[in-house]
Amino acid sequence: MVDASFAVAANRYFGMMELGFALSSEDHPPTELVRQARIAEEAGFTFALVSDHFHPWVSDQGQNPFVWSTLGGIAQATEKIRVGTGVTCPLIRIHPTRRSWRRSRRPLRA
């Protein structure tokens, strides 16, 4: 007989499963990502992760918002969903060209 007592014992390291929502910054502008995050929160998702890339992967993907500003917009527009980046590399991520690109898009931010 297999001992399955671990399955019923309270596990202090793992709680209930959570479902997250993926926000594709390559495919959608920041305002759409904020809208999708609000919808995800209303649907019961507990977290949302935004992709963070320097440029779209293929030419069909025409978007590339600055992820940290997008996260701020999502945080302002939602109440309880947790947000973050799916992947980022801050040590080499904020390159001088990135900063100038971000400044060039400043008028587009709300």
KEKE-3310 file (N, C-alpha, C; in steps of 0.2 Angstrom, whole numbers, plus 5000, padded with zeros to 4 digits):
npx = (5004:5003:5009:5000:4999:5005:4998:4986:4990:4992:5001:5013:5021:5016:5001:4984:4982:4986:4980:4987:4988:4994:5001:5004:5016:5022:5012:5002:4997:5001:4989:4979:4985:4983:4969:4966:4972:4963:4952:4956:4958:4944:4939:4945:4958:4973:4986:4996:5007:5018:5026:5043:5053:5066:5063:5050:5048:5046:5042:5028:5024:5020:5021:5029:5030:5036:5040:5040:5033:5020:5017:5015:5004:4994:4994:4988:4976:4970:4964:4967:4975:4990:5005:5019:5034:5036:5049:5064:5079:5088:5101:5108:5097:5092:5098:5107:5102:5089:5084:5084:5074:5063:5061:5058:5045:5038:5027:5017:5012:5000)
npy = (4994:5011:5025:5040:5051:5063:5070:5074:5081:5098:5109:5119:5126:5126:5132:5133:5130:5143:5153:5161:5175:5178:5192:5199:5209:5211:5210:5219:5236:5247:5252:5242:5231:5235:5235:5222:5216:5221:5214:5201:5201:5203:5191:5182:5178:5177:5183:5192:5191:5201:5201:5205:5213:5219:5222:5217:5200:5195:5203:5204:5207:5221:5229:5236:5240:5250:5240:5242:5254:5250:5241:5249:5256:5246:5242:5254:5253:5242:5231:5220:5210:5202:5208:5207:5204:5193:5188:5196:5206:5215:5219:5221:5225:5239:5248:5261:5265:5260:5268:5280:5277:5275:5288:5294:5290:5295:5306:5298:5291:5289)
npz = (5000:4996:5004:5006:5013:5013:5003:5009:5019:5026:5015:5017:5008:4995:4988:4983:4965:4954:4940:4927:4916:4899:4892:4877:4872:4860:4850:4854:4857:4871:4877:4874:4880:4894:4894:4891:4903:4913:4909:4911:4925:4929:4925:4934:4934:4943:4941:4929:4916:4907:4891:4888:4876:4866:4853:4841:4837:4824:4808:4806:4819:4825:4837:4852:4866:4880:4893:4907:4909:4904:4913:4924:4920:4920:4933:4938:4933:4937:4951:4960:4953:4951:4943:4931:4923:4910:4906:4908:4907:4917:4918:4906:4899:4899:4889:4882:4869:4871:4881:4874:4865:4873:4878:4866:4863:4873:4871:4867:4878:4891)
capx = (5000:5006:5008:4998:4997:5007:4993:4981:4993:4993:5008:5015:5025:5012:4994:4980:4985:4984:4980:4989:4986:5000:5000:5010:5018:5024:5006:4997:4999:5000:4982:4976:4987:4980:4962:4966:4973:4957:4947:4959:4956:4937:4938:4947:4965:4977:4992:4997:5014:5019:5033:5048:5058:5069:5060:5046:5052:5045:5040:5021:5023:5022:5021:5035:5029:5041:5036:5039:5027:5014:5015:5012:4997:4990:4993:4984:4969:4967:4964:4971:4979:4998:5008:5026:5037:5038:5056:5068:5086:5089:5108:5109:5091:5091:5104:5106:5097:5082:5082:5082:5068:5058:5060:5055:5038:5035:5021:5011:5010:4994)
capy = (5000:5017:5031:5046:5055:5069:5073:5077:5086:5105:5110:5126:5129:5126:5133:5131:5132:5149:5154:5168:5178:5181:5198:5199:5216:5211:5210:5224:5242:5247:5253:5236:5227:5237:5233:5214:5214:5222:5209:5195:5202:5202:5184:5178:5177:5180:5186:5193:5193:5205:5200:5211:5212:5225:5223:5212:5194:5195:5209:5204:5210:5228:5233:5235:5246:5249:5236:5245:5259:5246:5238:5255:5257:5240:5243:5259:5251:5235:5232:5215:5206:5204:5209:5206:5203:5185:5188:5203:5206:5222:5221:5223:5227:5246:5250:5268:5265:5259:5274:5285:5275:5276:5295:5296:5287:5299:5309:5293:5288:5293)
capz = (5000:4995:5009:5002:5019:5011:4999:5013:5024:5023:5013:5018:5003:4989:4990:4977:4959:4951:4933:4925:4909:4896:4888:4872:4870:4853:4846:4855:4860:4878:4879:4873:4886:4900:4893:4892:4910:4917:4908:4914:4932:4930:4923:4939:4934:4949:4939:4922:4914:4900:4888:4887:4871:4863:4847:4839:4834:4817:4805:4807:4825:4825:4843:4856:4871:4885:4897:4914:4908:4903:4920:4928:4917:4922:4940:4940:4930:4940:4959:4964:4949:4952:4937:4931:4916:4909:4906:4907:4909:4918:4918:4899:4896:4898:4885:4880:4864:4874:4885:4869:4862:4878:4878:4859:4864:4879:4870:4866:4885:4894)
cpx = (5004:5004:5006:4997:5000:5002:4987:4983:4993:5000:5009:5018:5021:5004:4990:4984:4982:4985:4982:4987:4993:4998:5006:5011:5020:5018:5001:5000:4998:4993:4978:4978:4984:4972:4962:4968:4967:4952:4949:4957:4949:4935:4941:4954:4968:4983:4992:5004:5015:5026:5037:5053:5060:5065:5056:5050:5052:5042:5032:5019:5025:5023:5028:5035:5035:5038:5035:5033:5020:5012:5012:5005:4992:4989:4988:4977:4966:4967:4968:4975:4986:5000:5016:5028:5038:5045:5059:5075:5089:5097:5110:5103:5090:5097:5102:5101:5090:5080:5080:5075:5062:5056:5056:5047:5034:5028:5015:5009:5004:4996)
cpy = (5006:5022:5037:5051:5062:5073:5076:5082:5093:5106:5117:5130:5130:5127:5130:5134:5139:5149:5161:5169:5180:5187:5199:5206:5217:5212:5215:5230:5242:5248:5246:5231:5228:5235:5225:5212:5216:5216:5202:5195:5200:5195:5179:5176:5180:5184:5187:5194:5196:5203:5206:5210:5218:5227:5217:5206:5194:5201:5210:5207:5217:5232:5231:5240:5245:5246:5239:5251:5256:5243:5243:5256:5252:5240:5248:5257:5245:5236:5226:5210:5207:5204:5209:5205:5195:5184:5195:5202:5213:5224:5224:5226:5235:5249:5257:5269:5264:5265:5280:5283:5276:5284:5297:5294:5291:5302:5304:5290:5293:5295)
cpz = (5000:5001:5006:5007:5017:5007:5003:5018:5021:5021:5013:5013:4996:4991:4984:4970:4957:4943:4931:4918:4906:4891:4883:4870:4863:4848:4848:4858:4867:4881:4879:4879:4892:4900:4894:4900:4914:4915:4911:4922:4933:4929:4929:4939:4940:4947:4931:4921:4907:4897:4887:4882:4868:4857:4845:4836:4827:4814:4806:4814:4826:4831:4847:4862:4876:4891:4904:4914:4908:4910:4925:4926:4920:4929:4942:4938:4933:4948:4962:4960:4950:4944:4937:4924:4916:4909:4905:4910:4911:4918:4911:4896:4894:4895:4883:4874:4866:4878:4880:4866:4866:4878:4871:4859:4869:4877:4869:4873:4888:4901)
residu = (MET:VAL:ASP:ALA:SER:PHE:ALA:VAL:ALA:ALA:ASN:ARG:TYR:PHE:GLY:MET:MET:GLU:LEU:GLY:PHE:ALA:LEU:SER:SER:GLU:ASP:HIS:PRO:PRO:THR:GLU:LEU:VAL:ARG:GLN:ALA:ARG:ILE:ALA:GLU:GLU:ALA:GLY:PHE:THR:PHE:ALA:LEU:VAL:SER:ASP:HIS:PHE:HIS:PRO:TRP:VAL:SER:ASP:GLN:GLY:GLN:ASN:PRO:PHE:VAL:TRP:SER:THR:LEU:GLY:GLY:ILE:ALA:GLN:ALA:THR:GLU:LYS:ILE:ARG:VAL:GLY:THR:GLY:VAL:THR:CYS:PRO:LEU:ILE:ARG:ILE:HIS:PRO:THR:ARG:ARG:SER:TRP:ARG:ARG:SER:ARG:ARG:PRO:LEU:ARG:ALA)
# end
